Amino acid sequence: MSPRRNHPPQPRAADVGPRRPRARTSIGQHYLVNRGVLEHIVKVADIRPGDKVLEIGAGPGNLTQLLLETGASVMALERDRRFEPHLRHVEQRFPENLVTAWGDVLDIDWEPLWGGAPPEKRIIVGNIPYQITSPLIARLADARERLRHAVLMIQREVADRLIAPPATRERSGLTVKVALDFEVRRLFVVHPKSFKPPPKVHSAVIQLTPKSPPPVTDPALRALTRRVIEAAFGSRRQQLTNSLARHWGPGISKEEWRTLLEQVGVEPSLRAERVDLESFVALAGILPAAQKALEPED
């Protein structure tokens, strides 16, 4: 007869929490389970006691618990109601500092979640599905004056695009539009094995810090600059004059675009990725008066 083995006592179900539901990879769900990575995200987010943290996509609460352990208040935003038992379990440990909100981060009004906290206390943290990265950053840009910073995990390829300097293949319209509002830092890369199930791509954690002062303070000029950037990158393999004339719409001819570009010191034959932010701002600032009067698309 084999000797009897002494097994350590198993934790109670109340301690370990509910079992995670199967991840819905079709909508970008991948559970970050590497505790070292989770702890590093909290560290680089520079969260202090008394801060207000909006966590985007709280899921089963792996990151939520570590955020709460900093002494901050956390507003856990999640759209998948399957995680309700998990977040209630976390709330049992932190009944005073956790508020759970249900809804889509792109639709819900964030402002009531902050509870009147001043901008210097507001931090956003989240593991962001690839398909909502661009629209989410656009929403962050709208909230830039009411935010200390955001720390997001996104696809590494997109992170590289956000920090791409001029004259590189990775540089895109998103790169330049984000630079209107934020200083962007890529903090570290996360291997697919840190997730269950593993995604097919590497991820990266970035920090977006609102620029102070921003390059453009006038709201109308900022919106116009964004529109110029979008037109310039509309056909990124074409010369600037061609792309601007094609994607801006009626009102400014190709020849007029050439003249405007020369006035701000930009060679009209360049492609958009070779132009810096300051030149796009200058170009928007000298558009004909009739074009400035148009309602800009923001």
Buried (B, 14 or more C-beta within 10 A) or exposed (E): EEEEEEEEEEEEEEEEBBEBBEBEEEEBBBBBBBEEBBEBBBEBBEBEEEBBBBBBBBBBBBBBBBBBBBEBBBBBBBBBEBBEBBBBBBBEEBEEBBBBBBEEBEEBEBEEBBEEBEEEBBBBBBBBBBEBBBEBBBBBBEBBEBBBBBBBBBBBEBBBBBBBEBEBEBBBBBBBBBBBBBBBBBBEEBEEEBBEEEBEEBBBBBBBBBBEEBBBEEEBBBBBBBBBBBBBBBBBEBBBBBBBBEBBEEEBEEEBBBEBBEEBEBEBEBBBBBBBBEBBBBBBBEBEEEBBEEEBEE
